[in-house]
Amino acid sequence: MAIQRPKGTQDHLPSGSPKLSLDTRAAAFEYVRDTARRVLERAGAQRIDTPLFEEAELVKRGVGGSTDIVRKEMFTVYYFGDHGGYVLRPEGTAGIVRAYLQGGWKQLPAPLKVWLHGPMFRAENVQKGRLRQFHQVDYEVFGSTDPLVDAEAIALLVEVVRELGLKQVKVKLGSIGDPEDREAYNAYLRELFTPHLERLSDDSKDRLTRNPMRILDSKSEGDQQLIAELGVRPMLEFLGEDAAAHFAQVQRYLTDWGVPYDLDPSIVRGLDYYRRTAWELHHEGVGAKSALCGGGRYDGLAEQLGGQAVPGIGWAFGIERLLLAMEADGVELPVSSGPQLYLVALDEENVPLAAKTALEARAYARAEFAYRAMKPGSAFKDAERRRAVWVGLIGSDEAAQGTVSLKHMETGEQKVVPVGELAAFLQKSDD
């Protein structure tokens, strides 16, 4: 049996490949990335890249040692002696904050906006929209606690998905308050759940001691049933005066800008470095787990990683899940154009001349050539399959006269153009 690709990964294939879904088209990934780039860079975000693997300790601190990602889903790359090891990155934020601290970005004007695109890795159960190698677009802002920054981050996320053509999306907005608010809420949860300890799943029993808020995120049906029965009060009821004012201002900005959202008191973030604004973007077309994106403020993360305090906020979405939502909404990608010029020799002796002319044309246009001689009818059919704008024929007459016989594939317009004037002609026709 031929070697297969690893489970939980995908090949991103060229257009025209058989059995091609939206989330396996290379052009679809480029379209999402380029749309995000356009929206985010118009807002002042700068593109960065970080390594595909990081110190294991960075991920444990940044993602949380008690999370499923760290406990069950990390891909270990390397261990040596007392070294803590390297792991393939399961998300982008921790590495970006590490780069901020290590690179001295604090000297740059704030708020500093950056974005990242690339593969992430989690050793999780494979299901629809959940892969072991997946791809994210990540947006982060550093250096400001202003609620205007929070609202802008949410608005930019909505703008990206709108420009991608998604319609059935909804922002669910919440707040997890300040550390003292979270401490009060965790105390309330411990008091509430402790008498029902035996009904909690094993993971939630552990969370009750370490991080009670994460019980509310439990995937266990039994846990969720208990939560419903107990009528757990939402985190929003525990917000202090400052956090409540911050949250109210974020909502006012979003309302003023026409960004739709629903308040969702159930949104929580379990790790200590999270602060205040938290949100999710949902779409019903991607399955039971409808969240396309999560975002929030993490003002305590830089200190958690051993650096000076730096406020931060950001979001990330998985491209594969986003493409599933686009497919569910019937979004069609723009048809990618073929070469501006496709050159074909009408006889074998002029194939090298067609190739040379195409290579020279590449200085100013996308140009391809046929590797064998063709009759005109076959040349036109091949040019149509390649979605060429112009097809150029070179036979013995054209070779002798130093010309190319051109035909526009859409309009049928025909021209005979000297090779020396080909650049000017193509540039003019492309205007």
Buried (B, 14 or more C-beta within 10 A) or exposed (E): EEEEEEEBBBEBBEBEEEEBEBBBBBBBBEBBBEBBBEBBEEBEBEEBEBEBBBBBBBBBBBBBEBBBBBEEBBBEBEEEEEEEBBBBBBBBBBBBBBBBBEEEBBEEEBBBBBBBBBBBBBBBEEEEBBBBBBBBBBBBBBBBBBBEBBBBBBBBBBBBBEEBBBBEBBBBBBBBBBBEBBEBBBEBBEEBBEEEEEBBBEBBBBBBEEBBBBBBBBEBEEBBEBBEEBEBEBBBEBBBEEBBEBBEBBBEBBEEEEBEBEEBBBBBBBBBBBBBBBBBBBBEBBBEEBBBBBBBBBBBBBEBBEBEEBBBBBBBBBBBBBBBBBBBBEBEBEEEEBBBBBBBBBEEEBBEBBBEBBEEBEEBBBBBBBEEBBEBEEBBEBBBEBBBBBBBBBBEEBBEEEBBBBBBBEEEEEBEBEBEEBBEBBEEBEE
